[in-house]
Amino acid sequence: MKAFATVLVVLFALTVVRADDPEMEGDVIILTDKNFDTIVNAADLILVEFYAPWCGHCKKLAPEYLTAASELKKSGVKLGKVDCTVETAVANKFGIGGYPTLKLFRRGNPSEYKGPRESAGIVSYMLKQVGDSAKKITSKDDFDKFINHHDVSILGFFPSKTGLYQNFIAAADQLREEFRFAIVTDSSLLSELKYGQGVAIFKPWEDKKSTIYTGIDSTTAITDWIYDNSLAPVGEFNKDTAARYTRKGLPILKAYFDVDFGANLKRTNYYINRIKKAVEDKKVQEKLLVAVVKKSQFKEEMEKFGLNPSSDIQFAIDDPKNSLKYKFTKDFSIENVKEFVTDFVAGKIKPYIKSEPIPENNEAVKIVVGENFNDLVMDKNKDVLLEMYAPWCGHCKNLEPVYKELAEKLQEEAPSVVIAKMDATANDSPHGKYQAKGFPTIMFAPANDKENPIAYSGERTVKGFTDFLKEKSHIKWPKK
């Protein structure tokens, strides 16, 4: 009888454990408002997908995510998912605005997932995230090798694990893909290096002199400090450093050539030193970031800027904040580049706008190109519904007859409302708020409020569009 009672106790204990276990879909953990913090905060590393069941992209990702979860389970890496239509508290907490959104969590600290969205890519990306974010430095040789690099080197010196230590590790976890981190904890090595407790950044453009962090014990403050100290007067813009430049919000002078900090370092420094002379004016430096760009990795961007990738060196000013670009058209010389940046800061240069020829526009659906965008879309006396499309897009082709019918209908009912379309692959929009984010992108530009376009996400039917326009139009809709 006693043995039987013991069995019952064990079974009861197992039942309790299983009741607390999260629901699983294959090897993917189902995360909810109730269990999210408990599971995610306890995990050294977990990838979380925020999804909606109706989302087509989420459905496409689902089998890839399941496969990746099964493969990564072997390495102890967890994958979870949150149904944002049900678990609204978690979705709101992390400001989820699109699906699927993937976030990486290290002991509860979130960061953006920047990897692929197919199983092999997810596995490869996540395995690279395993391990310490900060390399352990155990000798003077290790220290010298670490700071002997063309990019910034960030080191933490900690004889004890203080609050600053915890925040430094959290910052390293978040930024491990963008920056190089190392940590020194050995007291004898700290004495040899003559560093006490703290965080330092070593900049190769300042002969590896260190800048010491003097801010508060905060992950956010350390992260901001790293970004603020990470840009050289003339640095390299690439996929790893792009966030450093765009975060500043300033236009960027980009020099496109065969950048090489290895075998061809001498030639790379030749160009960098001349560019430095061209941008030495303090007024220019306050208004403009400067970077060199390996043109073989940015051919598509060069073509968008109207540049020739086969030329030895090309320049452009990229203003990502306003979605504008400015093309350098002269031969390379210190004087010509200096004139270009000085004129830009003075507002004397017009942006480069890719454009097809301006059409006659006799049809009901008005054709917008780069050169007539301001005249048609930004006309303050007209309400404009603009479709930005790609010729190869199937959804755009399906919309074409509906859009034409809508335009013909409104020519009679509401002639003050313009129905327009623009091939966004052949034309640039000169306004940052009117940019294609997929095809088709449909935006409403209200009369007298052109700076606040409204994205259309309703039914792509004549009735759907008409109802939307009647509601949003600033111009009184005529009665039948």
C-alpha positions in Angstrom: 0.0 0.0 0.0 2.9 2.3 0.9 4.5 1.6 -2.5 1.3 2.3 -4.3 1.0 5.7 -2.4 4.5 6.5 -3.4 3.7 5.8 -7.1 0.7 8.1 -6.8 2.8 10.9 -5.4 5.3 10.6 -8.3 2.6 10.5 -10.9 1.0 13.6 -9.3 4.4 15.4 -9.3 4.9 14.6 -13.0 1.4 15.8 -13.8 2.1 19.1 -12.1 5.4 19.6 -14.0 3.6 18.8 -17.3 0.9 21.3 -16.5 3.5 24.0 -16.1 5.3 23.0 -19.4 4.5 25.3 -22.3 2.5 24.1 -25.3 4.7 23.2 -28.2 4.2 23.1 -32.0 6.9 20.7 -33.0 10.0 22.1 -31.3 8.7 25.6 -31.3 7.6 27.0 -27.9 4.1 28.6 -27.9 4.6 31.8 -25.9 1.6 33.6 -24.3 1.0 36.7 -22.2 1.2 34.5 -19.1 4.4 32.5 -19.8 6.4 34.9 -22.0 8.5 36.6 -19.3 9.1 33.3 -17.4 10.4 31.5 -20.5 12.2 34.3 -22.3 13.9 35.9 -19.3 15.4 32.5 -18.3 16.8 31.7 -21.8 20.4 32.5 -22.6 19.3 32.8 -26.2 15.9 32.5 -27.8 14.5 33.6 -31.2 10.8 34.7 -31.0 8.5 35.1 -34.0 5.6 37.5 -33.6 2.9 36.5 -36.1 -0.7 36.6 -37.1 -2.5 33.5 -38.4 -3.9 35.2 -41.4 -0.6 36.7 -42.6 0.7 35.1 -45.9 4.3 35.8 -45.1 3.9 34.1 -41.7 2.4 31.0 -43.4 5.3 30.9 -45.7 7.8 31.1 -42.8 6.0 28.5 -40.6 7.5 25.3 -42.1 11.0 26.9 -42.3 10.7 27.9 -38.7 9.6 24.5 -37.5 12.5 22.8 -39.4 15.0 25.3 -37.9 13.7 24.7 -34.4 14.2 21.0 -34.7 17.8 21.5 -36.0 18.7 24.1 -33.4 17.3 22.1 -30.5 20.4 19.8 -30.9 22.6 22.8 -30.0 20.4 24.0 -27.1 19.0 27.0 -29.0 15.3 27.7 -28.5 12.7 29.1 -30.9 9.4 30.5 -29.8 6.3 32.1 -31.4 3.6 34.5 -30.3 0.2 34.8 -31.9 -0.3 38.6 -31.7 -4.0 38.4 -32.4 -4.4 36.5 -29.1 -1.5 37.5 -26.9 -2.1 41.3 -27.3 -0.2 42.3 -24.1 3.1 40.9 -25.4 2.5 42.3 -28.8 1.9 45.8 -27.4 4.8 45.6 -25.0 7.2 45.2 -27.9 5.4 47.5 -30.3 4.8 44.9 -33.0 3.4 46.6 -36.1 4.0 44.1 -38.9 4.1 40.4 -39.4 6.1 38.3 -39.1 8.5 40.2 -36.7 11.4 38.3 -35.4 13.4 39.3 -32.3 16.4 37.8 -30.6 16.3 37.7 -26.8 19.3 37.1 -24.5 18.3 36.7 -20.9 15.2 38.8 -21.7 17.0 41.6 -23.5 15.6 42.0 -27.1 17.5 42.9 -30.3 16.6 42.9 -33.9 16.9 39.6 -35.9 18.9 40.4 -39.0 19.2 36.9 -40.5 17.5 35.0 -43.4 14.0 33.6 -43.2 14.6 30.1 -44.5 15.5 27.1 -42.3 19.2 26.8 -43.2 19.8 30.5 -42.9 18.0 30.7 -39.6 20.1 27.8 -38.2 23.4 29.3 -39.5 22.5 32.8 -38.1 21.5 31.5 -34.7 24.5 29.2 -34.3 26.7 32.3 -34.7 24.9 33.9 -31.8 25.9 31.2 -29.4 28.7 31.9 -27.0 30.0 35.1 -25.3 29.5 38.4 -27.0 32.7 39.8 -25.6 36.0 38.0 -26.3 38.1 37.2 -23.1 41.5 38.9 -23.2 44.0 36.9 -21.1 47.4 38.4 -22.2 49.1 41.6 -23.4 49.5 39.9 -26.8 45.8 39.2 -27.0 45.1 42.8 -26.1 47.5 44.2 -28.8 46.0 41.9 -31.5 42.5 42.9 -30.6 42.9 46.7 -30.8 45.1 46.4 -34.0 42.1 46.5 -36.3 40.8 49.0 -38.9 37.5 49.2 -37.0 36.8 50.4 -33.5 37.6 48.0 -30.6 35.4 48.1 -27.4 36.8 46.7 -24.2 35.5 46.3 -20.7 37.9 46.2 -17.8 36.3 44.6 -14.8 38.1 43.2 -11.7 34.6 42.6 -10.3 31.1 42.1 -11.7 29.5 45.4 -10.9 26.3 47.0 -12.4 28.5 48.5 -15.1 29.7 45.1 -16.0 26.2 43.7 -16.4 25.2 46.6 -18.6 28.3 46.3 -20.7 27.6 42.6 -21.4 24.0 43.5 -22.2 25.2 46.2 -24.7 27.7 43.6 -26.2 24.8 41.1 -26.6 22.7 43.6 -28.5 25.5 45.0 -30.7 27.6 41.9 -31.2 27.0 41.9 -35.0 27.9 45.5 -35.5 30.9 45.9 -33.2 33.8 44.0 -31.7 33.8 43.5 -27.9 36.4 42.1 -25.5 36.7 41.9 -21.7 39.6 41.8 -19.3 39.0 40.5 -15.8 42.5 39.3 -14.7 43.8 41.6 -12.0 47.5 41.2 -13.0 46.7 41.9 -16.6 44.7 45.0 -15.6 47.7 46.3 -13.7 50.0 45.7 -16.7 47.6 47.5 -19.0 47.1 50.3 -16.4 43.4 50.2 -16.6 41.0 50.2 -13.7 37.4 49.3 -13.8 35.5 50.7 -16.8 34.7 50.7 -20.5 37.0 52.0 -23.3 36.7 52.4 -27.0 39.9 52.3 -29.2 39.7 54.2 -32.5 42.2 53.3 -35.2 42.0 56.8 -36.7 43.3 58.2 -33.4 46.3 55.9 -33.2 44.3 53.5 -31.1 44.0 56.0 -28.2 41.2 55.0 -25.9 38.1 57.1 -25.0 36.8 56.2 -21.6 33.1 55.8 -20.8 32.0 58.3 -18.1 28.2 57.9 -18.3 25.7 56.2 -16.0 25.3 52.4 -15.5 22.8 51.9 -18.2 22.7 49.6 -21.3 21.0 52.2 -23.4 23.6 54.9 -22.3 26.5 52.6 -23.2 24.9 51.7 -26.5 24.4 55.4 -27.4 28.0 56.2 -26.4 29.4 53.4 -28.6 27.5 54.7 -31.6 28.5 58.3 -30.9 32.2 57.2 -30.9 32.1 54.7 -33.7 32.3 56.9 -36.8 35.7 57.9 -38.3 36.0 61.2 -40.1 36.1 59.1 -43.2 35.0 55.6 -42.4 33.8 52.6 -44.4 30.0 52.2 -45.1 29.1 48.6 -45.4 26.3 46.2 -44.2 27.9 46.0 -40.8 28.3 49.7 -40.3 25.2 51.0 -42.1 23.2 51.4 -38.9 25.9 53.7 -37.4 25.5 56.1 -40.3 21.7 56.0 -40.7 21.3 56.4 -36.9 22.9 59.8 -37.0 20.2 61.0 -39.4 22.6 63.1 -41.4 23.3 63.0 -45.2 26.3 60.8 -46.1 28.9 61.7 -48.7 29.8 58.3 -50.2 32.9 57.6 -52.3 32.5 54.4 -54.3 35.8 52.7 -55.3 37.7 49.4 -54.8 38.0 49.8 -51.0 40.6 47.4 -49.6 42.1 47.7 -46.1 44.3 44.6 -46.8 46.4 44.1 -49.8 45.5 47.4 -51.4 45.6 49.5 -48.2 48.0 52.1 -49.8 45.6 53.0 -52.6 42.6 53.1 -50.2 44.5 55.5 -47.8 45.4 57.6 -50.9 41.7 58.3 -51.6 40.8 58.6 -47.9 43.5 61.3 -47.3 42.3 63.4 -50.2 38.7 63.1 -49.2 39.6 64.3 -45.7 41.1 67.4 -47.3 38.0 68.0 -49.3 35.7 67.9 -46.3 37.9 69.6 -43.7 35.5 72.6 -43.4 33.9 72.5 -39.9 30.5 73.6 -41.4 30.6 70.7 -43.8 31.5 68.2 -41.0 28.5 69.4 -38.9 26.1 68.8 -41.7 27.5 65.7 -43.5 28.9 62.3 -42.7 31.6 60.9 -45.0 32.3 57.3 -45.9 34.1 55.1 -48.5 32.1 52.3 -50.1 33.3 49.1 -51.7 31.6 49.5 -55.1 31.5 45.8 -55.9 29.1 45.4 -52.9 26.9 48.4 -53.8 26.5 48.2 -57.6 22.7 48.3 -57.4 22.8 51.4 -55.1 25.2 53.1 -57.5 22.9 52.6 -60.4 20.0 54.1 -58.4 22.2 57.1 -57.9 22.9 57.3 -61.6 26.6 56.4 -61.2 28.7 54.2 -63.4 30.1 51.2 -61.4 32.9 50.7 -64.0 34.4 54.1 -63.2 37.4 54.2 -60.9 35.9 56.4 -58.2 32.4 58.0 -58.0 30.7 60.2 -55.5 27.1 60.8 -54.3 25.4 62.3 -51.3 22.8 60.0 -49.8 20.1 61.5 -47.6 18.3 58.5 -46.3 16.2 60.5 -43.8 14.5 62.3 -46.7 15.0 59.6 -49.3 17.0 61.9 -51.5 20.3 61.6 -53.4 22.7 64.0 -55.0 25.0 63.1 -57.8 28.6 64.3 -58.2 29.1 64.9 -61.9 32.7 66.2 -62.2 36.1 64.5 -62.3 37.6 63.6 -59.0 39.9 66.2 -57.4 40.1 67.7 -53.9 38.8 71.0 -55.3 35.9 69.5 -57.1 34.7 67.4 -54.2 35.1 70.4 -51.8 33.0 72.5 -54.1 30.3 69.7 -54.3 30.0 69.4 -50.5 30.1 73.1 -49.9 27.3 73.8 -52.4 25.3 70.9 -50.9 25.5 72.4 -47.4 24.6 75.8 -48.8 21.5 74.3 -50.5 22.7 75.0 -54.0 22.4 71.4 -55.4 19.2 69.8 -56.6 18.6 66.2 -55.8 19.0 63.6 -58.5 15.6 62.2 -59.5 15.4 59.2 -61.8 12.6 59.7 -64.2 10.9 58.5 -67.3 9.9 61.2 -69.9 6.8 63.2 -68.9 3.8 61.7 -70.6 0.8 63.5 -72.2 -1.6 62.1 -69.5 -4.7 62.0 -71.6 -6.0 58.8 -69.9 -8.2 58.6 -66.8 -5.4 57.2 -64.7 -2.7 59.9 -64.6 0.9 58.7 -65.1 3.3 60.0 -62.5 7.1 60.1 -63.2 9.9 61.6 -61.2 9.9 64.9 -63.1 6.1 65.6 -62.7 5.7 64.1 -59.2 5.5 67.6 -57.6 3.1 68.9 -60.2 0.6 66.1 -59.9 0.9 64.4 -56.5 1.8 67.5 -54.4 -0.9 69.8 -56.0 -2.6 71.3 -52.9 -5.8 71.8 -54.8 -6.2 68.1 -55.6 -6.9 64.9 -53.6 -4.6 62.3 -55.1 -4.7 58.5 -54.8 -1.3 57.2 -55.9 -0.4 53.6 -56.7 3.4 52.9 -56.8 3.8 49.7 -58.7 6.3 47.4 -60.5 5.7 46.2 -64.0 6.5 42.6 -63.0 4.2 42.5 -60.0 1.2 40.1 -60.3 -0.9 42.0 -57.7 -0.3 45.2 -59.6 -1.5 43.6 -62.9 -4.6 42.3 -61.2 -5.3 45.8 -59.8 -5.0 47.5 -63.2 -8.6 47.1 -64.5 -10.1 48.0 -61.2 -8.0 51.1 -60.9 -8.9 52.2 -64.5 -12.6 51.7 -63.8 -12.3 53.7 -60.6 -10.5 56.6 -62.5 -13.2 56.7 -65.2 -16.0 56.7 -62.6 -14.5 59.6 -60.6 -13.8 61.7 -63.7 -17.6 62.3 -63.7 -18.4 62.0 -60.0 -15.5 63.8 -58.4 -13.1 65.5 -61.0 -11.1 67.1 -58.1 -9.9 63.6 -57.1 -6.9 62.4 -59.2 -6.3 58.7 -59.6 -2.6 58.2 -60.4 0.1 55.6 -60.7 3.9 55.5 -60.9 6.3 52.8 -61.9 8.5 52.9 -58.8 11.2 50.8 -60.5 11.8 53.4 -63.2 11.1 56.6 -61.3 12.1 58.2 -58.0 9.8 59.9 -55.6 11.4 63.1 -54.4 9.6 63.0 -51.0 10.6 60.8 -48.1 7.0 60.1 -47.1 6.0 58.8 -50.5 8.1 55.7 -50.9 7.2 52.2 -52.1 7.4 49.6 -49.3 6.3 46.7 -51.5 4.2 46.4 -54.6 1.7 47.8 -55.0 2.0 50.6 -52.4 -1.1 52.8 -52.5 -1.1 56.2 -50.7 -3.6 59.0 -50.5 -2.2 62.5 -50.7 -4.9 64.8 -49.3 -5.4 68.3 -50.6 -3.9 70.9 -48.3 -2.1 68.2 -46.2 0.5 66.7 -48.5 3.0 66.1 -45.8 0.8 63.5 -44.2 -0.1 60.9 -46.8 -2.4 58.0 -45.7 -1.6 54.4 -46.6 -4.5 52.5 -48.2 -4.9 49.0 -46.9 -8.6 48.3 -47.7 -10.3 46.2 -50.3 -8.9 46.7 -53.8 -12.3 47.1 -55.4 -14.0 50.2 -56.9 -16.4 50.3 -53.9 -13.5 49.9 -51.4 -11.5 52.7 -53.0 -14.6 55.0 -53.4 -15.7 54.6 -49.8 -12.2 55.3 -48.6 -11.9 58.5 -50.7 -15.3 59.7 -49.6 -14.1 59.4 -46.0 -10.6 60.9 -46.4 -11.1 63.5 -49.1 -10.5 67.1 -47.9 -12.6 68.3 -50.8 -16.4 68.1 -50.3 -17.6 65.0 -52.2 -20.2 66.0 -54.7 -23.7 64.6 -54.2 -25.3 62.5 -57.0 
